[in-house]
Amino acid sequence: MKLFDLSVISTDIDIEIDKDIDRSYLIPNIVFFKDSMEFIDEYIGHLYPNIVKYIDSVLTPQIIKKTEAQILSQLNKNTPQKL
């Protein structure tokens, strides 16, 4: 089912939007955010050169233990209890 007939909209002219209702400033600049994230990644890499080793050695085992505990608790809930 077609809701709108897009062929009636001309694509070769620019549509002017009244400044009172223009909300284009609400749309984030994706290129800016992408460049910012790359900069932050590089900055953290230089500031904390061993951060990846720290994450691998400390945080990853903690995440694994927490995940295992969650899985075991779910399995315990799903298994019928013997009386």
PDB file with SEQRES, HELIX, SHEET and CRYST1 records, atoms N, CA, C and O in Angstrom:
SEQRES   1 A   83  MET LYS LEU PHE ASP LEU SER VAL ILE SER THR ASP ILE          
SEQRES   2 A   83  ASP ILE GLU ILE ASP LYS ASP ILE ASP ARG SER TYR LEU          
SEQRES   3 A   83  ILE PRO ASN ILE VAL PHE PHE LYS ASP SER MET GLU PHE          
SEQRES   4 A   83  ILE ASP GLU TYR ILE GLY HIS LEU TYR PRO ASN ILE VAL          
SEQRES   5 A   83  LYS TYR ILE ASP SER VAL LEU THR PRO GLN ILE ILE LYS          
SEQRES   6 A   83  LYS THR GLU ALA GLN ILE LEU SER GLN LEU ASN LYS ASN          
SEQRES   7 A   83  THR PRO GLN LYS LEU                                          
HELIX    1 AA1 LEU A    6  VAL A    8  5                                   3    
HELIX    2 AA2 SER A   24  LEU A   26  5                                   3    
HELIX    3 AA3 ILE A   30  LEU A   47  1                                  18    
HELIX    4 AA4 ILE A   51  TYR A   54  1                                   4    
HELIX    5 AA5 ILE A   55  LEU A   59  3                                   5    
HELIX    6 AA6 THR A   60  ASN A   78  1                                  19    
CRYST1    1.000    1.000    1.000  90.00  90.00  90.00 P 1           1          
ATOM      1  N   MET A   1       0.846  -1.172   0.000  1.00  0.00           N  
ATOM      2  CA  MET A   1       0.000   0.000   0.000  1.00  0.00           C  
ATOM      3  C   MET A   1       0.895   1.239   0.000  1.00  0.00           C  
ATOM      4  O   MET A   1       1.832   1.344   0.791  1.00  0.00           O  
ATOM      5  N   LYS A   2       0.595   2.156  -0.883  1.00  0.00           N  
ATOM      6  CA  LYS A   2       1.360   3.382  -0.987  1.00  0.00           C  
ATOM      7  C   LYS A   2       0.665   4.488  -0.206  1.00  0.00           C  
ATOM      8  O   LYS A   2      -0.513   4.772  -0.422  1.00  0.00           O  
ATOM      9  N   LEU A   3       1.401   5.100   0.695  1.00  0.00           N  
ATOM     10  CA  LEU A   3       0.813   6.185   1.475  1.00  0.00           C  
ATOM     11  C   LEU A   3       0.963   7.528   0.781  1.00  0.00           C  
ATOM     12  O   LEU A   3       0.080   8.384   0.841  1.00  0.00           O  
ATOM     13  N   PHE A   4       2.111   7.693   0.115  1.00  0.00           N  
ATOM     14  CA  PHE A   4       2.398   8.965  -0.532  1.00  0.00           C  
ATOM     15  C   PHE A   4       2.855   8.707  -1.951  1.00  0.00           C  
ATOM     16  O   PHE A   4       3.544   7.725  -2.226  1.00  0.00           O  
ATOM     17  N   ASP A   5       2.472   9.586  -2.843  1.00  0.00           N  
ATOM     18  CA  ASP A   5       2.964   9.518  -4.212  1.00  0.00           C  
ATOM     19  C   ASP A   5       4.145  10.472  -4.313  1.00  0.00           C  
ATOM     20  O   ASP A   5       3.973  11.684  -4.440  1.00  0.00           O  
ATOM     21  N   LEU A   6       5.354   9.903  -4.253  1.00  0.00           N  
ATOM     22  CA  LEU A   6       6.556  10.734  -4.228  1.00  0.00           C  
ATOM     23  C   LEU A   6       6.869  11.367  -5.570  1.00  0.00           C  
ATOM     24  O   LEU A   6       7.724  12.250  -5.644  1.00  0.00           O  
ATOM     25  N   SER A   7       6.203  10.943  -6.631  1.00  0.00           N  
ATOM     26  CA  SER A   7       6.486  11.511  -7.950  1.00  0.00           C  
ATOM     27  C   SER A   7       5.985  12.948  -8.071  1.00  0.00           C  
ATOM     28  O   SER A   7       6.440  13.677  -8.953  1.00  0.00           O  
ATOM     29  N   VAL A   8       5.064  13.372  -7.214  1.00  0.00           N  
ATOM     30  CA  VAL A   8       4.566  14.742  -7.286  1.00  0.00           C  
ATOM     31  C   VAL A   8       5.536  15.745  -6.676  1.00  0.00           C  
ATOM     32  O   VAL A   8       5.387  16.950  -6.874  1.00  0.00           O  
ATOM     33  N   ILE A   9       6.519  15.264  -5.943  1.00  0.00           N  
ATOM     34  CA  ILE A   9       7.496  16.158  -5.329  1.00  0.00           C  
ATOM     35  C   ILE A   9       8.624  16.389  -6.325  1.00  0.00           C  
ATOM     36  O   ILE A   9       9.289  15.449  -6.759  1.00  0.00           O  
ATOM     37  N   SER A  10       8.826  17.627  -6.672  1.00  0.00           N  
ATOM     38  CA  SER A  10       9.910  17.922  -7.612  1.00  0.00           C  
ATOM     39  C   SER A  10      11.242  17.886  -6.876  1.00  0.00           C  
ATOM     40  O   SER A  10      11.366  18.415  -5.772  1.00  0.00           O  
ATOM     41  N   THR A  11      12.208  17.276  -7.479  1.00  0.00           N  
ATOM     42  CA  THR A  11      13.496  17.108  -6.817  1.00  0.00           C  
ATOM     43  C   THR A  11      14.572  18.029  -7.361  1.00  0.00           C  
ATOM     44  O   THR A  11      15.687  18.055  -6.841  1.00  0.00           O  
ATOM     45  N   ASP A  12      14.252  18.782  -8.394  1.00  0.00           N  
ATOM     46  CA  ASP A  12      15.281  19.624  -8.997  1.00  0.00           C  
ATOM     47  C   ASP A  12      15.304  21.047  -8.453  1.00  0.00           C  
ATOM     48  O   ASP A  12      16.134  21.846  -8.888  1.00  0.00           O  
ATOM     49  N   ILE A  13      14.436  21.386  -7.533  1.00  0.00           N  
ATOM     50  CA  ILE A  13      14.467  22.717  -6.929  1.00  0.00           C  
ATOM     51  C   ILE A  13      14.669  22.577  -5.427  1.00  0.00           C  
ATOM     52  O   ILE A  13      14.267  21.588  -4.814  1.00  0.00           O  
ATOM     53  N   ASP A  14      15.284  23.566  -4.867  1.00  0.00           N  
ATOM     54  CA  ASP A  14      15.484  23.573  -3.421  1.00  0.00           C  
ATOM     55  C   ASP A  14      14.208  24.048  -2.737  1.00  0.00           C  
ATOM     56  O   ASP A  14      13.558  24.993  -3.184  1.00  0.00           O  
ATOM     57  N   ILE A  15      13.873  23.388  -1.671  1.00  0.00           N  
ATOM     58  CA  ILE A  15      12.690  23.758  -0.899  1.00  0.00           C  
ATOM     59  C   ILE A  15      13.140  24.700   0.206  1.00  0.00           C  
ATOM     60  O   ILE A  15      14.042  24.382   0.981  1.00  0.00           O  
ATOM     61  N   GLU A  16      12.514  25.840   0.267  1.00  0.00           N  
ATOM     62  CA  GLU A  16      12.844  26.805   1.312  1.00  0.00           C  
ATOM     63  C   GLU A  16      11.898  26.609   2.486  1.00  0.00           C  
ATOM     64  O   GLU A  16      10.681  26.518   2.323  1.00  0.00           O  
ATOM     65  N   ILE A  17      12.485  26.548   3.662  1.00  0.00           N  
ATOM     66  CA  ILE A  17      11.705  26.363   4.882  1.00  0.00           C  
ATOM     67  C   ILE A  17      11.755  27.652   5.677  1.00  0.00           C  
ATOM     68  O   ILE A  17      12.817  28.245   5.867  1.00  0.00           O  
ATOM     69  N   ASP A  18      10.608  28.068   6.132  1.00  0.00           N  
ATOM     70  CA  ASP A  18      10.516  29.287   6.917  1.00  0.00           C  
ATOM     71  C   ASP A  18      11.385  29.159   8.166  1.00  0.00           C  
ATOM     72  O   ASP A  18      11.394  28.106   8.804  1.00  0.00           O  
ATOM     73  N   LYS A  19      12.101  30.199   8.517  1.00  0.00           N  
ATOM     74  CA  LYS A  19      13.015  30.153   9.658  1.00  0.00           C  
ATOM     75  C   LYS A  19      12.279  29.919  10.980  1.00  0.00           C  
ATOM     76  O   LYS A  19      12.879  29.433  11.939  1.00  0.00           O  
ATOM     77  N   ASP A  20      11.007  30.253  11.042  1.00  0.00           N  
ATOM     78  CA  ASP A  20      10.243  30.034  12.263  1.00  0.00           C  
ATOM     79  C   ASP A  20       9.997  28.553  12.532  1.00  0.00           C  
ATOM     80  O   ASP A  20       9.866  28.143  13.686  1.00  0.00           O  
ATOM     81  N   ILE A  21       9.934  27.757  11.479  1.00  0.00           N  
ATOM     82  CA  ILE A  21       9.661  26.332  11.672  1.00  0.00           C  
ATOM     83  C   ILE A  21      10.861  25.452  11.331  1.00  0.00           C  
ATOM     84  O   ILE A  21      10.769  24.228  11.416  1.00  0.00           O  
ATOM     85  N   ASP A  22      11.966  26.048  10.953  1.00  0.00           N  
ATOM     86  CA  ASP A  22      13.161  25.262  10.616  1.00  0.00           C  
ATOM     87  C   ASP A  22      13.786  24.689  11.888  1.00  0.00           C  
ATOM     88  O   ASP A  22      14.145  25.436  12.798  1.00  0.00           O  
ATOM     89  N   ARG A  23      13.912  23.402  11.948  1.00  0.00           N  
ATOM     90  CA  ARG A  23      14.516  22.720  13.096  1.00  0.00           C  
ATOM     91  C   ARG A  23      15.709  21.868  12.674  1.00  0.00           C  
ATOM     92  O   ARG A  23      16.034  20.874  13.322  1.00  0.00           O  
ATOM     93  N   SER A  24      16.353  22.264  11.589  1.00  0.00           N  
ATOM     94  CA  SER A  24      17.483  21.482  11.084  1.00  0.00           C  
ATOM     95  C   SER A  24      18.661  21.483  12.056  1.00  0.00           C  
ATOM     96  O   SER A  24      19.522  20.607  11.978  1.00  0.00           O  
ATOM     97  N   TYR A  25      18.709  22.433  12.948  1.00  0.00           N  
ATOM     98  CA  TYR A  25      19.789  22.468  13.935  1.00  0.00           C  
ATOM     99  C   TYR A  25      19.692  21.307  14.923  1.00  0.00           C  
ATOM    100  O   TYR A  25      20.654  21.013  15.632  1.00  0.00           O  
ATOM    101  N   LEU A  26      18.550  20.656  14.970  1.00  0.00           N  
ATOM    102  CA  LEU A  26      18.389  19.511  15.866  1.00  0.00           C  
ATOM    103  C   LEU A  26      19.042  18.241  15.317  1.00  0.00           C  
ATOM    104  O   LEU A  26      19.268  17.287  16.062  1.00  0.00           O  
ATOM    105  N   ILE A  27      19.344  18.226  14.026  1.00  0.00           N  
ATOM    106  CA  ILE A  27      19.978  17.058  13.410  1.00  0.00           C  
ATOM    107  C   ILE A  27      21.478  17.141  13.685  1.00  0.00           C  
ATOM    108  O   ILE A  27      22.121  18.113  13.290  1.00  0.00           O  
ATOM    109  N   PRO A  28      22.041  16.143  14.352  1.00  0.00           N  
ATOM    110  CA  PRO A  28      23.466  16.209  14.696  1.00  0.00           C  
ATOM    111  C   PRO A  28      24.355  16.090  13.459  1.00  0.00           C  
ATOM    112  O   PRO A  28      23.996  15.454  12.468  1.00  0.00           O  
ATOM    113  N   ASN A  29      25.495  16.706  13.546  1.00  0.00           N  
ATOM    114  CA  ASN A  29      26.478  16.639  12.473  1.00  0.00           C  
ATOM    115  C   ASN A  29      27.262  15.340  12.642  1.00  0.00           C  
ATOM    116  O   ASN A  29      28.134  15.247  13.506  1.00  0.00           O  
ATOM    117  N   ILE A  30      26.956  14.344  11.824  1.00  0.00           N  
ATOM    118  CA  ILE A  30      27.544  13.010  11.957  1.00  0.00           C  
ATOM    119  C   ILE A  30      29.052  13.051  11.741  1.00  0.00           C  
ATOM    120  O   ILE A  30      29.793  12.364  12.444  1.00  0.00           O  
ATOM    121  N   VAL A  31      29.509  13.833  10.794  1.00  0.00           N  
ATOM    122  CA  VAL A  31      30.947  13.920  10.526  1.00  0.00           C  
ATOM    123  C   VAL A  31      31.673  14.467  11.742  1.00  0.00           C  
ATOM    124  O   VAL A  31      32.752  13.985  12.085  1.00  0.00           O  
ATOM    125  N   PHE A  32      31.098  15.468  12.400  1.00  0.00           N  
ATOM    126  CA  PHE A  32      31.707  16.035  13.596  1.00  0.00           C  
ATOM    127  C   PHE A  32      31.824  14.984  14.695  1.00  0.00           C  
ATOM    128  O   PHE A  32      32.868  14.863  15.336  1.00  0.00           O  
ATOM    129  N   PHE A  33      30.734  14.212  14.916  1.00  0.00           N  
ATOM    130  CA  PHE A  33      30.773  13.193  15.964  1.00  0.00           C  
ATOM    131  C   PHE A  33      31.772  12.095  15.645  1.00  0.00           C  
ATOM    132  O   PHE A  33      32.462  11.608  16.540  1.00  0.00           O  
ATOM    133  N   LYS A  34      31.860  11.697  14.378  1.00  0.00           N  
ATOM    134  CA  LYS A  34      32.802  10.651  13.982  1.00  0.00           C  
ATOM    135  C   LYS A  34      34.230  11.130  14.218  1.00  0.00           C  
ATOM    136  O   LYS A  34      35.047  10.405  14.785  1.00  0.00           O  
ATOM    137  N   ASP A  35      34.527  12.352  13.784  1.00  0.00           N  
ATOM    138  CA  ASP A  35      35.867  12.900  13.993  1.00  0.00           C  
ATOM    139  C   ASP A  35      36.173  13.065  15.474  1.00  0.00           C  
ATOM    140  O   ASP A  35      37.304  12.842  15.905  1.00  0.00           O  
ATOM    141  N   SER A  36      35.169  13.456  16.255  1.00  0.00           N  
ATOM    142  CA  SER A  36      35.369  13.623  17.693  1.00  0.00           C  
ATOM    143  C   SER A  36      35.690  12.298  18.360  1.00  0.00           C  
ATOM    144  O   SER A  36      36.573  12.232  19.215  1.00  0.00           O  
ATOM    145  N   MET A  37      34.984  11.244  17.980  1.00  0.00           N  
ATOM    146  CA  MET A  37      35.221   9.930  18.574  1.00  0.00           C  
ATOM    147  C   MET A  37      36.613   9.422  18.219  1.00  0.00           C  
ATOM    148  O   MET A  37      37.284   8.822  19.058  1.00  0.00           O  
ATOM    149  N   GLU A  38      37.055   9.657  16.981  1.00  0.00           N  
ATOM    150  CA  GLU A  38      38.408   9.254  16.595  1.00  0.00           C  
ATOM    151  C   GLU A  38      39.438  10.013  17.422  1.00  0.00           C  
ATOM    152  O   GLU A  38      40.429   9.434  17.867  1.00  0.00           O  
ATOM    153  N   PHE A  39      39.206  11.312  17.628  1.00  0.00           N  
ATOM    154  CA  PHE A  39      40.129  12.114  18.427  1.00  0.00           C  
ATOM    155  C   PHE A  39      40.179  11.606  19.865  1.00  0.00           C  
ATOM    156  O   PHE A  39      41.256  11.481  20.447  1.00  0.00           O  
ATOM    157  N   ILE A  40      39.006  11.311  20.435  1.00  0.00           N  
ATOM    158  CA  ILE A  40      38.955  10.826  21.816  1.00  0.00           C  
ATOM    159  C   ILE A  40      39.676   9.483  21.934  1.00  0.00           C  
ATOM    160  O   ILE A  40      40.409   9.253  22.895  1.00  0.00           O  
ATOM    161  N   ASP A  41      39.468   8.598  20.959  1.00  0.00           N  
ATOM    162  CA  ASP A  41      40.159   7.307  20.978  1.00  0.00           C  
ATOM    163  C   ASP A  41      41.679   7.484  20.941  1.00  0.00           C  
ATOM    164  O   ASP A  41      42.406   6.826  21.685  1.00  0.00           O  
ATOM    165  N   GLU A  42      42.149   8.374  20.070  1.00  0.00           N  
ATOM    166  CA  GLU A  42      43.592   8.626  19.996  1.00  0.00           C  
ATOM    167  C   GLU A  42      44.109   9.259  21.284  1.00  0.00           C  
ATOM    168  O   GLU A  42      45.184   8.900  21.765  1.00  0.00           O  
ATOM    169  N   TYR A  43      43.350  10.195  21.842  1.00  0.00           N  
ATOM    170  CA  TYR A  43      43.756  10.873  23.064  1.00  0.00           C  
ATOM    171  C   TYR A  43      43.878   9.880  24.211  1.00  0.00           C  
ATOM    172  O   TYR A  43      44.866   9.891  24.945  1.00  0.00           O  
ATOM    173  N   ILE A  44      42.881   9.028  24.364  1.00  0.00           N  
ATOM    174  CA  ILE A  44      42.932   8.026  25.432  1.00  0.00           C  
ATOM    175  C   ILE A  44      44.080   7.065  25.202  1.00  0.00           C  
ATOM    176  O   ILE A  44      44.741   6.644  26.151  1.00  0.00           O  
ATOM    177  N   GLY A  45      44.325   6.712  23.935  1.00  0.00           N  
ATOM    178  CA  GLY A  45      45.440   5.823  23.614  1.00  0.00           C  
ATOM    179  C   GLY A  45      46.780   6.413  24.005  1.00  0.00           C  
ATOM    180  O   GLY A  45      47.664   5.694  24.469  1.00  0.00           O  
ATOM    181  N   HIS A  46      46.940   7.724  23.820  1.00  0.00           N  
ATOM    182  CA  HIS A  46      48.199   8.379  24.207  1.00  0.00           C  
ATOM    183  C   HIS A  46      48.266   8.636  25.703  1.00  0.00           C  
ATOM    184  O   HIS A  46      49.333   8.531  26.309  1.00  0.00           O  
ATOM    185  N   LEU A  47      47.135   8.972  26.295  1.00  0.00           N  
ATOM    186  CA  LEU A  47      47.104   9.276  27.719  1.00  0.00           C  
ATOM    187  C   LEU A  47      47.300   8.015  28.559  1.00  0.00           C  
ATOM    188  O   LEU A  47      48.032   8.016  29.548  1.00  0.00           O  
ATOM    189  N   TYR A  48      46.636   6.954  28.148  1.00  0.00           N  
ATOM    190  CA  TYR A  48      46.717   5.674  28.858  1.00  0.00           C  
ATOM    191  C   TYR A  48      47.134   4.593  27.864  1.00  0.00           C  
ATOM    192  O   TYR A  48      46.281   3.859  27.364  1.00  0.00           O  
ATOM    193  N   PRO A  49      48.427   4.483  27.569  1.00  0.00           N  
ATOM    194  CA  PRO A  49      48.849   3.527  26.543  1.00  0.00           C  
ATOM    195  C   PRO A  49      48.581   2.075  26.916  1.00  0.00           C  
ATOM    196  O   PRO A  49      48.504   1.222  26.032  1.00  0.00           O  
ATOM    197  N   ASN A  50      48.437   1.777  28.189  1.00  0.00           N  
ATOM    198  CA  ASN A  50      48.211   0.394  28.604  1.00  0.00           C  
ATOM    199  C   ASN A  50      46.751   0.111  28.930  1.00  0.00           C  
ATOM    200  O   ASN A  50      46.447  -0.885  29.587  1.00  0.00           O  
ATOM    201  N   ILE A  51      45.849   0.968  28.482  1.00  0.00           N  
ATOM    202  CA  ILE A  51      44.447   0.799  28.837  1.00  0.00           C  
ATOM    203  C   ILE A  51      43.883  -0.495  28.268  1.00  0.00           C  
ATOM    204  O   ILE A  51      43.065  -1.146  28.918  1.00  0.00           O  
ATOM    205  N   VAL A  52      44.304  -0.880  27.067  1.00  0.00           N  
ATOM    206  CA  VAL A  52      43.792  -2.115  26.467  1.00  0.00           C  
ATOM    207  C   VAL A  52      44.265  -3.317  27.283  1.00  0.00           C  
ATOM    208  O   VAL A  52      43.502  -4.258  27.504  1.00  0.00           O  
ATOM    209  N   LYS A  53      45.517  -3.287  27.727  1.00  0.00           N  
ATOM    210  CA  LYS A  53      46.025  -4.375  28.569  1.00  0.00           C  
ATOM    211  C   LYS A  53      45.254  -4.422  29.887  1.00  0.00           C  
ATOM    212  O   LYS A  53      44.946  -5.504  30.385  1.00  0.00           O  
ATOM    213  N   TYR A  54      44.939  -3.252  30.454  1.00  0.00           N  
ATOM    214  CA  TYR A  54      44.181  -3.199  31.703  1.00  0.00           C  
ATOM    215  C   TYR A  54      42.791  -3.792  31.500  1.00  0.00           C  
ATOM    216  O   TYR A  54      42.327  -4.605  32.299  1.00  0.00           O  
ATOM    217  N   ILE A  55      42.140  -3.376  30.429  1.00  0.00           N  
ATOM    218  CA  ILE A  55      40.794  -3.883  30.154  1.00  0.00           C  
ATOM    219  C   ILE A  55      40.829  -5.399  29.983  1.00  0.00           C  
ATOM    220  O   ILE A  55      39.984  -6.111  30.525  1.00  0.00           O  
ATOM    221  N   ASP A  56      41.811  -5.886  29.226  1.00  0.00           N  
ATOM    222  CA  ASP A  56      41.904  -7.328  28.995  1.00  0.00           C  
ATOM    223  C   ASP A  56      42.211  -8.096  30.273  1.00  0.00           C  
ATOM    224  O   ASP A  56      41.676  -9.183  30.493  1.00  0.00           O  
ATOM    225  N   SER A  57      43.074  -7.531  31.117  1.00  0.00           N  
ATOM    226  CA  SER A  57      43.506  -8.296  32.292  1.00  0.00           C  
ATOM    227  C   SER A  57      42.570  -8.169  33.494  1.00  0.00           C  
ATOM    228  O   SER A  57      42.471  -9.100  34.292  1.00  0.00           O  
ATOM    229  N   VAL A  58      41.888  -7.043  33.637  1.00  0.00           N  
ATOM    230  CA  VAL A  58      41.072  -6.813  34.827  1.00  0.00           C  
ATOM    231  C   VAL A  58      39.577  -6.857  34.517  1.00  0.00           C  
ATOM    232  O   VAL A  58      38.827  -7.606  35.144  1.00  0.00           O  
ATOM    233  N   LEU A  59      39.161  -6.066  33.567  1.00  0.00           N  
ATOM    234  CA  LEU A  59      37.726  -5.937  33.329  1.00  0.00           C  
ATOM    235  C   LEU A  59      37.123  -7.139  32.618  1.00  0.00           C  
ATOM    236  O   LEU A  59      36.003  -7.541  32.932  1.00  0.00           O  
ATOM    237  N   THR A  60      37.842  -7.716  31.669  1.00  0.00           N  
ATOM    238  CA  THR A  60      37.288  -8.847  30.924  1.00  0.00           C  
ATOM    239  C   THR A  60      36.971 -10.022  31.840  1.00  0.00           C  
ATOM    240  O   THR A  60      35.881 -10.583  31.724  1.00  0.00           O  
ATOM    241  N   PRO A  61      37.866 -10.430  32.750  1.00  0.00           N  
ATOM    242  CA  PRO A  61      37.485 -11.514  33.664  1.00  0.00           C  
ATOM    243  C   PRO A  61      36.280 -11.172  34.544  1.00  0.00           C  
ATOM    244  O   PRO A  61      35.470 -12.047  34.851  1.00  0.00           O  
ATOM    245  N   GLN A  62      36.159  -9.913  34.950  1.00  0.00           N  
ATOM    246  CA  GLN A  62      35.008  -9.509  35.759  1.00  0.00           C  
ATOM    247  C   GLN A  62      33.716  -9.626  34.953  1.00  0.00           C  
ATOM    248  O   GLN A  62      32.688 -10.062  35.470  1.00  0.00           O  
ATOM    249  N   ILE A  63      33.781  -9.234  33.692  1.00  0.00           N  
ATOM    250  CA  ILE A  63      32.605  -9.321  32.826  1.00  0.00           C  
ATOM    251  C   ILE A  63      32.229 -10.782  32.610  1.00  0.00           C  
ATOM    252  O   ILE A  63      31.049 -11.132  32.624  1.00  0.00           O  
ATOM    253  N   ILE A  64      33.228 -11.631  32.412  1.00  0.00           N  
ATOM    254  CA  ILE A  64      32.975 -13.058  32.200  1.00  0.00           C  
ATOM    255  C   ILE A  64      32.335 -13.672  33.443  1.00  0.00           C  
ATOM    256  O   ILE A  64      31.369 -14.426  33.329  1.00  0.00           O  
ATOM    257  N   LYS A  65      32.863 -13.359  34.630  1.00  0.00           N  
ATOM    258  CA  LYS A  65      32.299 -13.901  35.863  1.00  0.00           C  
ATOM    259  C   LYS A  65      30.845 -13.462  36.057  1.00  0.00           C  
ATOM    260  O   LYS A  65      29.993 -14.261  36.444  1.00  0.00           O  
ATOM    261  N   LYS A  66      30.574 -12.187  35.785  1.00  0.00           N  
ATOM    262  CA  LYS A  66      29.216 -11.677  35.946  1.00  0.00           C  
ATOM    263  C   LYS A  66      28.275 -12.352  34.955  1.00  0.00           C  
ATOM    264  O   LYS A  66      27.147 -12.698  35.306  1.00  0.00           O  
ATOM    265  N   THR A  67      28.726 -12.538  33.736  1.00  0.00           N  
ATOM    266  CA  THR A  67      27.900 -13.189  32.720  1.00  0.00           C  
ATOM    267  C   THR A  67      27.634 -14.638  33.096  1.00  0.00           C  
ATOM    268  O   THR A  67      26.509 -15.117  32.955  1.00  0.00           O  
ATOM    269  N   GLU A  68      28.653 -15.337  33.572  1.00  0.00           N  
ATOM    270  CA  GLU A  68      28.471 -16.726  34.000  1.00  0.00           C  
ATOM    271  C   GLU A  68      27.467 -16.812  35.145  1.00  0.00           C  
ATOM    272  O   GLU A  68      26.624 -17.709  35.163  1.00  0.00           O  
ATOM    273  N   ALA A  69      27.549 -15.904  36.084  1.00  0.00           N  
ATOM    274  CA  ALA A  69      26.618 -15.897  37.211  1.00  0.00           C  
ATOM    275  C   ALA A  69      25.190 -15.665  36.730  1.00  0.00           C  
ATOM    276  O   ALA A  69      24.258 -16.298  37.226  1.00  0.00           O  
ATOM    277  N   GLN A  70      25.013 -14.767  35.772  1.00  0.00           N  
ATOM    278  CA  GLN A  70      23.680 -14.501  35.237  1.00  0.00           C  
ATOM    279  C   GLN A  70      23.132 -15.727  34.511  1.00  0.00           C  
ATOM    280  O   GLN A  70      21.953 -16.055  34.642  1.00  0.00           O  
ATOM    281  N   ILE A  71      23.985 -16.398  33.751  1.00  0.00           N  
ATOM    282  CA  ILE A  71      23.560 -17.592  33.026  1.00  0.00           C  
ATOM    283  C   ILE A  71      23.169 -18.691  34.007  1.00  0.00           C  
ATOM    284  O   ILE A  71      22.141 -19.346  33.835  1.00  0.00           O  
ATOM    285  N   LEU A  72      23.986 -18.892  35.033  1.00  0.00           N  
ATOM    286  CA  LEU A  72      23.674 -19.919  36.021  1.00  0.00           C  
ATOM    287  C   LEU A  72      22.374 -19.621  36.759  1.00  0.00           C  
ATOM    288  O   LEU A  72      21.591 -20.533  37.026  1.00  0.00           O  
ATOM    289  N   SER A  73      22.139 -18.374  37.087  1.00  0.00           N  
ATOM    290  CA  SER A  73      20.897 -18.032  37.783  1.00  0.00           C  
ATOM    291  C   SER A  73      19.693 -18.261  36.875  1.00  0.00           C  
ATOM    292  O   SER A  73      18.636 -18.686  37.343  1.00  0.00           O  
ATOM    293  N   GLN A  74      19.844 -17.982  35.583  1.00  0.00           N  
ATOM    294  CA  GLN A  74      18.753 -18.246  34.640  1.00  0.00           C  
ATOM    295  C   GLN A  74      18.504 -19.745  34.502  1.00  0.00           C  
ATOM    296  O   GLN A  74      17.358 -20.185  34.424  1.00  0.00           O  
ATOM    297  N   LEU A  75      19.586 -20.525  34.473  1.00  0.00           N  
ATOM    298  CA  LEU A  75      19.437 -21.984  34.371  1.00  0.00           C  
ATOM    299  C   LEU A  75      18.774 -22.543  35.621  1.00  0.00           C  
ATOM    300  O   LEU A  75      17.948 -23.451  35.532  1.00  0.00           O  
ATOM    301  N   ASN A  76      19.127 -22.012  36.776  1.00  0.00           N  
ATOM    302  CA  ASN A  76      18.521 -22.472  38.020  1.00  0.00           C  
ATOM    303  C   ASN A  76      17.032 -22.145  38.092  1.00  0.00           C  
ATOM    304  O   ASN A  76      16.250 -22.904  38.664  1.00  0.00           O  
ATOM    305  N   LYS A  77      16.651 -21.030  37.519  1.00  0.00           N  
ATOM    306  CA  LYS A  77      15.238 -20.650  37.500  1.00  0.00           C  
ATOM    307  C   LYS A  77      14.452 -21.564  36.564  1.00  0.00           C  
ATOM    308  O   LYS A  77      13.292 -21.879  36.833  1.00  0.00           O  
ATOM    309  N   ASN A  78      15.075 -21.989  35.470  1.00  0.00           N  
ATOM    310  CA  ASN A  78      14.368 -22.766  34.452  1.00  0.00           C  
ATOM    311  C   ASN A  78      14.344 -24.264  34.743  1.00  0.00           C  
ATOM    312  O   ASN A  78      13.550 -24.984  34.137  1.00  0.00           O  
ATOM    313  N   THR A  79      15.183 -24.754  35.647  1.00  0.00           N  
ATOM    314  CA  THR A  79      15.172 -26.185  35.946  1.00  0.00           C  
ATOM    315  C   THR A  79      14.130 -26.474  37.029  1.00  0.00           C  
ATOM    316  O   THR A  79      14.026 -25.734  38.007  1.00  0.00           O  
ATOM    317  N   PRO A  80      13.378 -27.527  36.857  1.00  0.00           N  
ATOM    318  CA  PRO A  80      12.364 -27.853  37.884  1.00  0.00           C  
ATOM    319  C   PRO A  80      13.039 -28.331  39.165  1.00  0.00           C  
ATOM    320  O   PRO A  80      14.035 -29.053  39.128  1.00  0.00           O  
ATOM    321  N   GLN A  81      12.492 -27.926  40.269  1.00  0.00           N  
ATOM    322  CA  GLN A  81      13.021 -28.294  41.570  1.00  0.00           C  
ATOM    323  C   GLN A  81      12.458 -29.640  42.004  1.00  0.00           C  
ATOM    324  O   GLN A  81      11.270 -29.906  41.819  1.00  0.00           O  
ATOM    325  N   LYS A  82      13.306 -30.493  42.582  1.00  0.00           N  
ATOM    326  CA  LYS A  82      12.845 -31.790  43.087  1.00  0.00           C  
ATOM    327  C   LYS A  82      12.325 -31.598  44.525  1.00  0.00           C  
ATOM    328  O   LYS A  82      12.910 -30.867  45.324  1.00  0.00           O  
ATOM    329  N   LEU A  83      11.266 -32.243  44.806  1.00  0.00           N  
ATOM    330  CA  LEU A  83      10.683 -32.143  46.151  1.00  0.00           C  
ATOM    331  C   LEU A  83      11.099 -33.260  47.028  1.00  0.00           C  
ATOM    332  O   LEU A  83      10.692 -33.317  48.188  1.00  0.00           O  
TER     333      LEU A  83                                                      
END                                                                             
